Amino acid sequence: MSGTSCDGIDAVAVALRDAPAETLAALAPEHALEVSLAAHVHLDYEPAFRRRLLEVGQARAPELARLHVALGERFAEAAAAALQGAGWSVASLAAVACPGHTAVHLPPVPGDAGATLALGDGDVLAERLGCPALTEMRARDRAAGGQGAPLVPLADALLLRRPGRVRAALNLGGIANLTIVPASGPPLAFDTGPGNMLLDGALERATGGAMACDEGGALGLDGRVEPRWLAAALAADDFLGQRPPRSTGRERYGAAWLDRHWPVLGGLALPDLAASLAAYSVACVVDALERHVRQRPDELIVSGGGAFNRCLMQGLAQRLHPLPVRDSQEALGVPVLAREALAFAVLADRTLAGAAGNVPGVTGARAAVRLGKLSYGPLAG
């Protein structure tokens, strides 16, 4: 998994087993699997390569082609490291799965069907590892009229469903996405807005590249929110009023967004800048829950790099009190950087089994579809 923060790759080794036959009758269909995490590794992108990913929106075709191959090589390296961490052989794998790095995400709007482009050559991945590779897992949902995101809610339902409870999962990557899993019935999921993207971009801009993020949220905790800017910026954000299905990306919450707000943000001290943008991300999550979620959840489980940011986590806990807010390591035993990669392993397993992996009510697709493109492993013999 390579997300919109462009900080690196998270790879997991996941064992999937059929649930015991005697328990199947009591389970919802998506619970027919038992999922266990055997290993998780994170590989950072080197600064120069990260810069290339951050600038991909302006890249020409030769650069896109080179990034496509280079990401395939890096995905293979990360998968091999996870395999080694689990102590597994390549022969034990059904496949390696990767949704690819989203270079462009343009949700459909009236008069424009939109488009999504994911980079990471599946044939390179299959060739380097010597096993089948399932990639470009968003494209089929897009072809069926969906937004190609979020795709994790079906896996979230598997991990989170509990009788008598409504549970919410929030992934704080570059973009934040929320899944609501009721006690029964389909999940609700959509992007809430920025996660770490604006905060990271603003700090990098303000420090001339010396800082890429607010490590642990320390800056934000020492800062003060600029209240007038926050209120005006939220009021001007038309994404917040869009009803699900909805998704977004760097095209909306990237450099152009910062350019518009920099006359105010650029004059803030670094701690106040960090505090204000963390408050913006938190406010978008709170707005999403209040505006678009009818069933108030019993708890919020947070994953992604933003779960390490104490300013974000404390902001969520304060704004959502008395709703319990916990990270996925505490709540599920799943490392916060591993949840999305684990979810795509579950989705890939469904593809290999001939089953659908999207939730049409979430993405807006016309129908449930089988996700991904398959790059074959080596020839037998």
C-alpha positions as CSV (number, residue, x, y, z in Angstrom):
1,M,0.0,0.0,0.0
2,S,1.3,3.4,-1.0
3,G,-1.0,6.2,0.0
4,T,-1.6,9.9,-0.7
5,S,0.9,11.0,1.9
6,C,3.7,9.6,-0.4
7,D,5.8,8.7,2.6
8,G,6.5,5.1,1.8
9,I,5.1,1.6,1.4
10,D,3.4,-0.6,3.9
11,A,3.4,-4.3,3.2
12,V,1.8,-7.1,5.1
13,A,1.8,-10.9,5.0
14,V,-1.7,-12.1,5.7
15,A,-3.0,-15.6,6.3
16,L,-6.7,-16.1,5.2
17,R,-8.6,-19.2,6.3
18,D,-12.2,-20.4,5.9
19,A,-14.1,-19.9,9.2
20,P,-14.9,-23.2,11.0
21,A,-17.9,-24.9,9.5
22,E,-19.8,-25.0,12.7
23,T,-19.7,-21.2,13.0
24,L,-20.6,-20.3,9.4
25,A,-24.3,-20.3,9.9
26,A,-24.0,-17.6,12.6
27,L,-21.9,-15.3,10.4
28,A,-22.7,-12.7,7.8
29,P,-21.3,-13.6,4.4
30,E,-18.3,-11.4,4.7
31,H,-17.3,-13.2,7.9
32,A,-16.6,-16.5,6.1
33,L,-12.9,-15.8,6.5
34,E,-10.5,-15.8,9.5
35,V,-7.8,-13.2,9.0
36,S,-4.4,-13.1,10.8
37,L,-1.5,-10.7,10.3
38,A,1.8,-12.6,10.1
39,A,4.1,-9.6,9.3
40,H,4.1,-5.9,8.6
41,V,6.9,-3.8,7.2
42,H,7.2,-0.1,6.3
43,L,9.7,1.1,3.8
44,D,10.3,4.9,3.5
45,Y,10.6,6.5,0.2
46,E,13.9,8.4,-0.2
47,P,13.3,12.1,-0.3
48,A,14.1,12.6,-4.0
49,F,11.6,9.8,-5.0
50,R,9.0,11.2,-2.6
51,R,9.3,14.6,-4.4
52,R,8.7,12.9,-7.7
53,L,5.5,11.3,-6.4
54,L,4.3,14.6,-4.9
55,E,4.8,16.3,-8.3
56,V,3.2,13.5,-10.3
57,G,0.2,15.7,-11.2
58,Q,2.4,17.8,-13.4
59,A,4.4,14.9,-14.8
60,R,4.7,14.2,-18.5
61,A,4.3,10.7,-20.1
62,P,8.0,9.6,-19.9
63,E,8.1,10.4,-16.2
64,L,4.8,8.6,-15.6
65,A,6.2,5.5,-17.4
66,R,9.4,5.6,-15.3
67,L,7.5,5.9,-12.1
68,H,5.2,3.1,-13.0
69,V,8.2,0.7,-13.3
70,A,10.1,2.2,-10.3
71,L,7.1,1.7,-8.1
72,G,6.7,-1.9,-9.3
73,E,10.3,-2.5,-8.2
74,R,9.7,-0.9,-4.8
75,F,6.5,-2.7,-4.2
76,A,8.3,-6.0,-4.9
77,E,11.0,-5.0,-2.4
78,A,8.4,-4.3,0.2
79,A,6.5,-7.5,-0.4
80,A,9.7,-9.6,-0.2
81,A,10.5,-7.9,3.1
82,A,7.1,-8.8,4.5
83,L,7.5,-12.4,3.2
84,Q,10.8,-12.6,5.0
85,G,9.3,-11.2,8.2
86,A,6.6,-13.9,8.1
87,G,9.1,-16.6,7.4
88,W,7.1,-17.7,4.4
89,S,8.3,-19.0,1.0
90,V,7.1,-17.5,-2.3
91,A,5.6,-20.9,-3.0
92,S,3.2,-20.5,-0.1
93,L,1.6,-17.4,-1.6
94,A,-1.7,-17.3,-3.5
95,A,-0.7,-13.9,-4.9
96,V,0.7,-10.5,-4.0
97,A,-1.9,-7.7,-4.0
98,C,-1.4,-4.0,-4.6
99,P,-3.9,-1.3,-5.5
100,G,-1.1,0.8,-6.9
101,H,-0.1,4.4,-6.0
102,T,-2.9,6.8,-7.0
103,A,-1.3,9.4,-9.3
104,V,-4.5,11.0,-10.4
105,H,-8.0,10.7,-8.8
106,L,-10.8,12.7,-10.5
107,P,-14.2,11.7,-9.1
108,P,-17.1,11.9,-11.6
109,V,-19.0,15.2,-11.8
110,P,-22.0,16.1,-14.1
111,G,-20.7,16.0,-17.6
112,D,-17.4,14.3,-16.8
113,A,-17.0,10.6,-16.0
114,G,-13.8,11.3,-14.1
115,A,-10.7,9.1,-14.1
116,T,-8.3,7.4,-11.8
117,L,-4.7,6.4,-12.6
118,A,-2.7,4.1,-10.3
119,L,1.0,3.5,-10.9
120,G,3.0,0.4,-10.0
121,D,3.7,-2.2,-12.8
122,G,2.1,-5.5,-11.8
123,D,4.2,-7.4,-14.3
124,V,7.4,-6.1,-12.6
125,L,5.9,-7.1,-9.3
126,A,5.1,-10.7,-10.5
127,E,8.4,-11.1,-12.2
128,R,10.6,-10.0,-9.3
129,L,8.6,-12.1,-6.7
130,G,7.9,-15.1,-8.9
131,C,4.2,-15.3,-8.1
132,P,0.9,-13.9,-9.4
133,A,0.3,-10.2,-8.7
134,L,-3.1,-8.5,-8.5
135,T,-2.9,-4.8,-9.1
136,E,-5.0,-1.7,-10.2
137,M,-7.8,-2.7,-7.9
138,R,-9.7,0.6,-8.2
139,A,-10.1,0.6,-12.0
140,R,-13.0,-1.9,-12.4
141,D,-15.2,-0.1,-9.9
142,R,-14.5,3.1,-11.8
143,A,-15.4,1.4,-15.1
144,A,-18.7,0.4,-13.5
145,G,-19.6,4.0,-12.7
146,G,-18.1,4.2,-9.2
147,Q,-15.4,6.4,-7.8
148,G,-13.0,3.6,-7.1
149,A,-12.8,4.7,-3.5
150,P,-13.2,4.0,-0.7
151,L,-12.7,0.3,-1.3
152,V,-11.9,-0.9,2.3
153,P,-15.4,-1.0,3.8
154,L,-16.1,-4.6,3.0
155,A,-12.9,-5.6,4.8
156,D,-13.7,-3.2,7.6
157,A,-17.0,-5.0,8.0
158,L,-15.2,-8.3,8.4
159,L,-12.8,-6.8,11.1
160,L,-15.3,-4.6,13.0
161,R,-18.8,-6.2,12.8
162,R,-20.1,-6.9,16.3
163,P,-23.7,-7.8,17.4
164,G,-25.5,-4.8,18.9
165,R,-22.8,-2.3,18.1
166,V,-22.1,0.4,15.6
167,R,-18.4,0.8,15.0
168,A,-16.6,3.4,13.0
169,A,-13.1,3.1,11.4
170,L,-11.2,6.3,10.4
171,N,-8.1,6.1,8.2
172,L,-6.0,9.2,8.6
173,G,-3.7,9.0,5.7
174,G,-3.1,11.9,3.3
175,I,-6.8,11.9,2.8
176,A,-9.1,10.7,5.6
177,N,-11.8,8.1,5.0
178,L,-14.5,6.9,7.3
179,T,-16.3,3.5,7.5
180,I,-19.4,3.0,9.6
181,V,-20.1,-0.7,10.3
182,P,-23.6,-1.3,11.7
183,A,-24.6,-4.5,13.6
184,S,-26.2,-5.7,10.4
185,G,-26.5,-4.6,6.9
186,P,-24.0,-2.9,4.5
187,P,-21.4,-0.5,5.7
188,L,-21.4,3.2,5.0
189,A,-18.1,4.8,3.9
190,F,-16.8,7.9,2.3
191,D,-13.8,10.4,2.4
192,T,-14.2,13.1,5.0
193,G,-11.5,15.4,3.5
194,P,-7.9,16.0,4.4
195,G,-6.0,13.8,6.8
196,N,-2.3,14.6,7.0
197,M,-2.0,16.1,3.5
198,L,-2.5,19.8,4.2
199,L,-0.6,19.6,7.5
200,D,2.4,17.9,5.9
201,G,2.4,20.2,2.8
202,A,2.1,23.4,4.8
203,L,5.0,22.5,7.1
204,E,7.2,21.5,4.2
205,R,6.4,24.8,2.5
206,A,6.9,26.9,5.6
207,T,10.3,25.3,6.4
208,G,11.6,25.1,2.8
209,G,11.6,21.3,3.0
210,A,13.3,21.0,6.4
211,M,10.1,19.5,7.9
212,A,7.9,16.9,6.1
213,C,5.4,16.4,9.0
214,D,4.5,17.2,12.6
215,E,6.3,14.3,14.2
216,G,4.0,12.9,16.9
217,G,1.9,16.1,16.8
218,A,4.3,18.0,19.1
219,L,4.2,21.2,17.2
220,G,0.4,21.3,17.0
221,L,0.1,20.6,20.7
222,D,2.2,23.7,21.4
223,G,0.3,25.9,19.0
224,R,-3.0,27.8,19.0
225,V,-5.7,27.5,16.4
226,E,-6.5,30.6,14.3
227,P,-10.3,30.6,14.8
228,R,-11.4,33.1,12.2
229,W,-9.4,31.4,9.5
230,L,-10.7,28.0,10.5
231,A,-14.3,29.1,10.5
232,A,-14.0,30.8,7.1
233,A,-12.1,28.0,5.5
234,L,-14.6,25.4,6.6
235,A,-17.5,27.5,5.4
236,A,-15.9,27.8,2.0
237,D,-15.2,24.1,1.6
238,D,-17.9,22.8,-0.8
239,F,-16.7,19.2,-0.5
240,L,-18.1,19.0,3.1
241,G,-21.6,19.5,1.8
242,Q,-21.4,16.8,-0.8
243,R,-23.5,13.7,0.0
244,P,-21.9,10.3,-0.3
245,P,-20.8,8.6,-2.4
246,R,-17.8,10.9,-2.4
247,S,-14.1,10.7,-2.6
248,T,-11.3,13.2,-3.0
249,G,-7.5,13.6,-3.3
250,R,-4.5,15.8,-3.8
251,E,-6.2,17.5,-6.7
252,R,-8.5,19.2,-4.2
253,Y,-6.5,19.3,-1.0
254,G,-3.0,19.8,-2.4
255,A,-0.8,22.7,-3.4
256,A,-3.6,24.7,-5.0
257,W,-5.6,24.6,-1.7
258,L,-2.6,25.8,0.2
259,D,-1.9,28.6,-2.4
260,R,-5.4,30.0,-1.8
261,H,-5.0,30.0,2.0
262,W,-1.3,30.9,2.3
263,P,-1.9,34.6,2.7
264,V,-3.2,33.8,6.2
265,L,-1.5,30.5,6.9
266,G,1.9,31.7,5.7
267,G,1.9,34.4,8.4
268,L,1.4,32.0,11.3
269,A,4.1,30.7,13.6
270,L,4.9,27.0,12.9
271,P,3.1,25.7,16.0
272,D,0.0,27.7,15.2
273,L,0.1,26.6,11.6
274,A,0.2,22.9,12.7
275,A,-2.5,23.4,15.3
276,S,-4.8,25.1,12.8
277,L,-4.4,22.5,10.0
278,A,-4.8,19.7,12.5
279,A,-8.0,21.4,13.7
280,Y,-9.2,21.6,10.1
281,S,-8.8,17.8,9.5
282,V,-10.6,17.1,12.8
283,A,-13.4,19.5,12.0
284,C,-13.9,17.7,8.6
285,V,-14.3,14.3,10.4
286,V,-16.7,15.8,13.0
287,D,-18.7,17.5,10.2
288,A,-18.9,14.2,8.3
289,L,-20.2,12.3,11.3
290,E,-22.8,14.9,12.2
291,R,-24.0,15.6,8.6
292,H,-23.9,12.2,6.9
293,V,-24.1,9.5,9.6
294,R,-27.5,8.7,11.0
295,Q,-26.4,6.0,13.5
296,R,-24.0,7.4,16.1
297,P,-21.2,4.9,16.5
298,D,-20.2,3.3,19.8
299,E,-16.5,3.9,19.2
300,L,-14.1,5.3,16.6
301,I,-11.0,3.2,15.6
302,V,-8.3,5.2,14.0
303,S,-5.5,4.0,11.7
304,G,-3.0,5.5,9.2
305,G,-0.1,7.8,9.9
306,G,-2.3,10.4,11.5
307,A,-2.9,8.0,14.4
308,F,0.6,8.8,15.6
309,N,-0.2,12.5,15.7
310,R,-1.3,13.3,19.3
311,C,-2.7,16.7,18.3
312,L,-5.1,15.0,15.8
313,M,-6.0,12.2,18.2
314,Q,-6.6,14.5,21.1
315,G,-8.6,16.9,18.9
316,L,-10.9,14.0,17.8
317,A,-11.3,12.8,21.4
318,Q,-12.2,16.3,22.6
319,R,-14.6,17.1,19.7
320,L,-16.3,13.7,19.8
321,H,-16.5,13.2,23.6
322,P,-17.9,10.9,25.1
323,L,-17.4,8.7,22.0
324,P,-14.3,6.5,22.7
325,V,-11.5,7.2,20.2
326,R,-8.8,4.5,20.0
327,D,-6.1,3.5,17.5
328,S,-6.3,0.2,15.6
329,Q,-3.4,-1.3,17.5
330,E,-5.2,-0.8,20.8
331,A,-8.7,-1.7,19.5
332,L,-7.9,-4.6,17.1
333,G,-4.2,-5.5,17.6
334,V,-3.6,-4.2,14.0
335,P,-0.7,-1.8,13.6
336,V,-2.0,1.6,12.5
337,L,0.1,1.5,9.3
338,A,-1.1,-2.0,8.4
339,R,-4.9,-1.7,8.2
340,E,-5.3,-0.6,4.6
341,A,-2.8,-3.1,3.2
342,L,-4.5,-5.9,5.2
343,A,-7.9,-4.7,3.8
344,F,-6.6,-5.0,0.2
345,A,-5.3,-8.6,0.9
346,V,-8.9,-9.5,1.9
347,L,-10.2,-7.8,-1.3
348,A,-7.7,-9.7,-3.4
349,D,-8.7,-13.0,-1.9
350,R,-12.3,-12.3,-3.0
351,T,-11.1,-11.5,-6.5
352,L,-9.2,-14.8,-6.7
353,A,-12.3,-16.6,-5.4
354,G,-14.4,-15.0,-8.1
355,A,-16.3,-12.7,-5.8
356,A,-17.0,-8.9,-5.8
357,G,-14.9,-6.6,-3.6
358,N,-16.6,-3.3,-3.9
359,V,-19.7,-2.0,-2.1
360,P,-21.8,-0.2,-4.8
361,G,-23.7,1.9,-2.2
362,V,-20.3,3.2,-1.0
363,T,-18.6,3.9,-4.3
364,G,-21.6,4.7,-6.5
365,A,-20.9,1.8,-8.9
366,R,-23.8,0.4,-10.9
367,A,-23.1,-3.1,-9.7
368,A,-20.8,-5.2,-7.5
369,V,-17.7,-6.1,-9.5
370,R,-14.5,-8.3,-9.2
371,L,-11.5,-6.0,-8.6
372,G,-8.0,-5.9,-10.1
373,K,-5.8,-7.0,-12.9
374,L,-3.9,-10.2,-12.7
375,S,-0.2,-10.5,-13.8
376,Y,0.7,-14.2,-14.0
377,G,3.5,-15.9,-12.1
378,P,6.3,-17.8,-13.9
379,L,5.7,-20.6,-16.3
380,A,5.5,-24.1,-14.7
381,G,8.6,-26.2,-15.1
